[in-house]
C-alpha cells in the first residue's frame, strides 16, 4: 500500500486582511443600487414613430391612413391572425392569401423575419 503524504496546513488569513476586505465589499454593495437608480427611461427613436403612407397594395390590408412602421406591422399581424394565415406546422411561416400575395411579391409563403423588410418596401 502507498502511504499518503500529508500536506502542510494552510495559514489562516490574518485578522487585518479580513477586516480590510470587509469594508470594500460593503462599499461595493452600497454603490450598486445607486448605479441602477441613475438610469433613465429609454426614449423611442423618432424614425420609428414617424407616420408613413402605405402603398395601394398595403392599404388594402391595413387601411390608407398614415401610421408608423411599428403600427403597420402590428396591423398586418392582426390581419394574419384574424384570417388564420400562420402556418400550423411551422409558426414562423406566414401563408399568403390573395391580398398578402401582392405585398409579398407573389410568394405564397414568407418567414415572419422577412415581414418587417416587406413592410418597409410598401411604406413611403
ABEGO torsion letter per residue (X at the ends): XBBBBBBBBBBBBBAAAAAAAAAAAAAAAAAAAAAAAABBBBBBBAAAABBBBBBAAAAAAAEABBBBAAAAAAAAAAAAAAAGABBAABAABBBBBAAAAAAAGGBABBBAAAAAAAAAAABX
